[in-house]
Amino acid sequence: MTVVLLPYPDAGIPPSAVPYLRGARAVYASGIDSGLADLLGAKPAPEDLTAESEIVLIAADAADPVVEALVRAGSRVIAQPAGAGLVEAAQVMDRLRSPGGCPWDAEQTHDSLRQYLVEETYELLDAIEEGDRAAMREELGDVLLQVLFHARVAAEGAGEPFDIDAVASALVAKLVGRHPHVFGDAEHVHNAAHQQVRWEQLKQAEKRRESSVDGVALGQPAVALAGKLGQRTGRVGVPEDLFPADDSTATHLFRTAAAARREGIDPEGELRAVAKRFAADVRAAERSAREAGLDPAALDAQAWRAHWPR
């Protein structure tokens, strides 16, 4: 007996399930759209199939009692490959953007969506730093929405339109091309640091960049930008004594961030962690002041020190 799980019917039948479907004495369906069941020649599944043999059950949910009973009876289970849900997500985005969909979604442009991409990225970053798995899953979905949205807008664009499949294909080509030790017969990569160097070398050759700092996003937060420039220039041997050297606060910040990144420290993340701890201390001091009957907005320096968490 074989169970084929199709939680995302539009992603198609797993190729490995085709031989079992062809050789089955009978095909049953549970929780599957009737149109798809008819297309596959599947009959509605009875409550108990454990006495059957040489059958295939096509089901939408692994928690379906009919599925669970067959699994307990030793049936093989064939599931859709990882990423099948992305097909449904792309189709939902397509419907929202198409005539008869959502008016707000239909009006958006790459430019109008920029703020949401930045906001969702920072919300994901916050969830990661807080170790909040539920929030992380939600925020990853919000970031994915931005990718799907921009790709759908691009598919309608003038000039050189592209769609989500073109985005995915380009990513696959990049990942395969940047990992010749995995997908080809290139020299084995010994560790993560070695791979990082190889990645940058392959990127430099692939993009035909003229400078070691080409491709650095100059619009990123300043501390992160300084750190990235420090890292990139460190790879090509630019000495730290060539960093900006005046006595301004900005120069000191740049030198600190650039040097930290060369030492493997993420200055943006570390600074944000310090800032979040400081914000928590401020809130704690304000709570302490309120409990003492004081107005936090009217505290002087001595009162702040008195209520500051130890």
matplotlib code that plots the C-alpha trace (Angstrom):
import matplotlib.pyplot as plt

x = [0.0, 1.2, 0.1, 0.8, 0.5, -0.6, -1.0, -0.3, -2.1, -1.0, 2.6, 1.9, 2.3, 5.8, 7.5, 8.4, 4.7, 3.9, 5.0, 2.8, -0.2, 0.2, 0.5, -2.2, -5.2, -7.2, -6.6, -8.5, -8.7, -9.2, -9.4, -8.6, -10.5, -13.0, -11.8, -8.2, -9.6, -11.5, -8.5, -6.5, -9.3, -9.5, -12.5, -13.5, -11.7, -13.6, -12.9, -10.7, -8.3, -5.9, -7.3, -6.7, -3.5, -1.8, -3.7, -2.7, -4.3, -4.0, -4.5, -4.1, -3.2, -0.8, -3.1, -6.1, -7.2, -7.3, -3.7, -2.6, -4.2, -2.3, 1.0, 0.5, -0.1, 3.3, 2.3, 5.0, 4.5, 5.5, 5.4, 5.8, 9.4, 10.3, 9.2, 5.9, 4.1, 5.9, 3.8, 0.6, 2.1, 3.0, -0.5, -2.1, 0.1, -0.9, -4.6, -4.2, -2.5, -4.7, -8.1, -10.7, -8.1, -7.2, -7.3, -4.5, -2.2, -2.9, -1.7, 1.7, 5.0, 8.5, 9.0, 5.9, 6.9, 10.4, 9.4, 7.7, 10.8, 12.9, 10.4, 9.8, 13.5, 14.1, 11.1, 12.7, 16.0, 14.4, 12.7, 16.0, 17.7, 15.0, 15.0, 11.2, 10.6, 6.9, 7.7, 10.5, 8.3, 5.7, 8.4, 10.0, 6.7, 6.4, 9.8, 8.9, 5.7, 8.0, 10.0, 6.8, 5.2, 8.3, 8.6, 4.9, 5.2, 8.3, 6.4, 4.1, 6.9, 8.0, 11.5, 12.7, 9.9, 10.7, 8.7, 9.2, 10.4, 13.2, 14.2, 14.3, 16.2, 18.8, 19.2, 19.7, 22.3, 24.1, 24.1, 25.3, 27.9, 29.2, 29.5, 31.5, 32.9, 29.3, 27.8, 31.0, 34.4, 36.2, 38.8, 37.2, 36.4, 38.0, 36.0, 33.5, 36.2, 37.7, 34.3, 33.7, 37.0, 36.1, 32.6, 34.0, 36.6, 33.9, 31.6, 34.4, 35.1, 31.4, 30.5, 33.7, 34.0, 36.8, 37.0, 37.0, 34.2, 32.0, 28.6, 28.6, 25.2, 25.8, 22.3, 22.6, 22.9, 26.1, 27.6, 26.9, 28.3, 31.5, 31.9, 31.3, 33.9, 36.3, 35.7, 36.0, 39.2, 40.7, 40.4, 42.5, 45.1, 44.2, 46.0, 44.0, 46.3, 44.7, 41.3, 40.0, 42.2, 40.8, 39.5, 35.8, 33.3, 32.2, 35.7, 36.2, 32.9, 34.0, 37.4, 35.8, 33.1, 35.5, 38.1, 35.5, 34.2, 37.8, 38.0, 34.8, 32.5, 29.2, 29.3, 25.7, 24.4, 26.6, 25.7, 22.0, 22.3, 23.9, 21.1, 18.4, 19.9, 20.1, 16.4, 15.5, 17.4, 15.6, 12.2, 13.3, 14.3, 11.0, 9.1, 11.1, 10.4, 6.6, 6.6, 8.2, 5.4, 7.6, 6.9, 9.6, 9.4, 10.4, 13.5, 16.7, 20.2, 20.4, 17.0, 17.8, 20.9, 19.0, 16.4, 18.9, 19.0, 22.1]
y = [0.0, 3.5, 6.9, 9.9, 13.2, 16.2, 19.1, 21.4, 19.9, 22.5, 21.6, 18.3, 14.6, 13.6, 11.7, 8.9, 8.2, 7.7, 4.0, 3.1, 5.0, 3.1, -0.3, 0.2, -2.1, 0.8, 4.5, 6.2, 9.9, 11.5, 15.3, 15.9, 18.2, 16.2, 17.5, 16.3, 13.0, 12.4, 13.4, 10.7, 8.2, 8.0, 6.8, 8.3, 6.5, 4.4, 4.7, 1.6, 0.6, -1.6, -4.8, -3.7, -4.5, -3.0, 0.3, 4.0, 6.5, 10.2, 12.4, 16.1, 15.7, 13.4, 13.6, 12.2, 9.1, 7.0, 8.0, 7.3, 3.8, 2.9, 4.2, 2.1, -0.8, -0.3, 1.6, 3.5, 7.3, 9.5, 13.3, 16.3, 17.7, 20.6, 23.9, 22.6, 25.2, 28.0, 27.1, 27.9, 31.1, 32.3, 31.5, 33.4, 36.4, 36.1, 36.1, 39.1, 41.1, 40.1, 41.7, 40.8, 40.6, 43.1, 46.8, 47.7, 45.0, 46.0, 49.5, 48.7, 49.4, 48.4, 51.9, 51.8, 48.4, 49.4, 50.5, 47.2, 45.2, 47.1, 46.9, 43.2, 42.5, 44.2, 42.5, 39.2, 40.2, 41.1, 37.7, 35.9, 37.9, 37.2, 33.5, 33.6, 30.7, 31.5, 35.1, 33.9, 31.7, 34.5, 37.1, 34.8, 34.5, 38.3, 38.6, 35.9, 37.9, 40.8, 38.5, 37.2, 40.7, 42.3, 39.3, 39.6, 43.4, 42.7, 40.3, 43.1, 45.6, 47.2, 46.6, 43.3, 41.7, 38.7, 36.5, 34.4, 31.4, 33.5, 34.7, 31.1, 29.9, 32.7, 31.7, 28.0, 28.9, 31.1, 28.5, 25.7, 27.9, 29.2, 25.6, 23.7, 21.5, 20.3, 20.2, 19.7, 18.2, 21.2, 21.1, 20.1, 23.0, 22.3, 24.7, 27.6, 30.3, 28.6, 28.5, 32.2, 33.1, 30.9, 32.4, 35.9, 34.8, 33.2, 36.2, 38.6, 36.6, 36.1, 39.7, 41.0, 43.5, 46.1, 46.9, 44.9, 47.1, 46.8, 45.4, 46.7, 48.1, 51.7, 52.2, 49.8, 51.1, 53.0, 50.7, 47.7, 49.5, 50.4, 46.8, 45.5, 47.8, 46.8, 43.1, 43.5, 45.6, 43.2, 40.4, 42.2, 43.3, 47.0, 47.8, 49.4, 52.4, 53.5, 53.8, 57.4, 59.0, 62.4, 63.0, 63.2, 61.0, 59.6, 58.5, 56.8, 55.0, 53.9, 52.6, 50.7, 49.1, 48.2, 46.7, 44.7, 43.1, 42.1, 40.3, 38.4, 40.6, 41.9, 45.5, 46.2, 43.3, 44.0, 47.7, 46.8, 44.3, 47.0, 49.5, 47.0, 46.3, 50.1, 50.5, 47.7, 49.5, 52.7, 50.9, 49.2, 52.6, 54.1, 51.3, 51.6, 55.4, 54.9, 52.3, 54.9, 57.4, 59.5, 60.7, 59.2, 62.3, 64.6, 62.6, 64.4, 62.8, 61.8, 60.1, 58.3, 56.9, 55.9, 53.9, 52.5, 48.7, 47.4]
z = [0.0, -0.8, 0.6, -1.6, 0.4, -1.6, 0.8, -2.2, -5.2, -7.6, -7.0, -8.8, -8.2, -6.9, -9.8, -7.5, -7.0, -10.7, -10.9, -7.9, -9.4, -12.7, -11.0, -8.4, -8.3, -7.0, -6.3, -3.5, -2.4, 1.0, 1.5, -2.1, -4.5, -6.4, -9.7, -9.0, -7.7, -10.9, -13.0, -11.2, -11.4, -7.6, -5.7, -2.3, 0.5, 2.9, 6.6, 6.7, 3.9, 6.0, 4.6, 1.0, -1.0, -4.1, -3.6, -3.5, -1.3, -2.3, 0.7, 1.7, 5.3, 7.1, 10.2, 8.3, 10.3, 7.1, 6.4, 10.0, 9.9, 6.7, 8.1, 11.2, 8.9, 7.2, 4.1, 2.2, 2.3, -0.6, 0.1, -2.1, -2.1, 0.1, -1.4, -2.8, -0.7, -2.6, -5.6, -3.7, -2.3, -5.8, -7.0, -4.2, -5.0, -8.6, -7.8, -5.5, -8.2, -11.1, -12.2, -9.6, -6.8, -4.2, -5.2, -2.8, -4.1, -7.7, -7.1, -5.5, -7.3, -6.6, -5.1, -2.9, -1.5, -0.5, 3.0, 3.7, 2.6, 5.1, 7.9, 7.4, 7.3, 10.6, 12.2, 11.1, 12.5, 15.8, 16.0, 15.3, 18.0, 20.5, 19.7, 19.1, 16.8, 16.2, 15.3, 13.1, 11.1, 10.7, 9.7, 7.2, 5.6, 5.5, 3.9, 1.4, 0.6, -0.4, -2.8, -4.4, -4.6, -6.3, -8.7, -9.6, -10.2, -12.3, -14.5, -15.6, -16.2, -19.4, -20.8, -19.5, -17.4, -15.3, -13.0, -9.8, -11.9, -13.4, -9.9, -8.7, -11.8, -11.3, -7.7, -8.5, -11.1, -8.6, -5.8, -8.1, -9.7, -6.4, -5.0, -7.6, -4.8, -4.2, -7.7, -9.7, -9.4, -8.0, -5.1, -1.8, 0.6, 4.0, 6.2, 6.2, 6.0, 3.0, 1.3, 2.1, 0.3, -2.7, -2.8, -3.1, -5.7, -7.8, -7.4, -8.4, -11.6, -12.4, -12.1, -13.6, -10.8, -11.1, -7.3, -4.2, -2.9, -5.9, -5.0, -1.4, -0.7, 0.2, 1.4, 4.4, 7.9, 8.5, 11.1, 8.9, 5.9, 7.7, 8.8, 5.3, 3.8, 6.5, 5.7, 2.0, 2.1, 4.6, 2.1, -0.4, 2.2, 2.7, 6.0, 8.9, 9.0, 5.7, 7.3, 7.7, 10.3, 11.5, 15.1, 14.3, 16.0, 12.7, 11.8, 15.2, 14.6, 11.2, 12.4, 15.3, 13.0, 10.2, 12.5, 14.4, 11.2, 10.3, 13.6, 12.9, 15.0, 13.6, 14.7, 13.7, 15.7, 18.7, 18.8, 18.5, 21.4, 23.6, 22.5, 23.4, 26.8, 27.4, 26.4, 28.8, 31.6, 30.9, 31.1, 34.4, 35.9, 34.9, 36.4, 39.6, 39.7, 39.2, 42.0, 44.2, 43.3, 41.0, 37.5, 35.1, 32.9, 35.8, 37.0, 37.5, 37.1, 40.7, 40.6, 37.4, 39.1, 42.1, 40.1, 37.5, 37.6, 39.4]

ax = plt.figure().add_subplot(projection="3d")
ax.plot(x, y, z, "-o")
ax.set_aspect("equal")
plt.show()
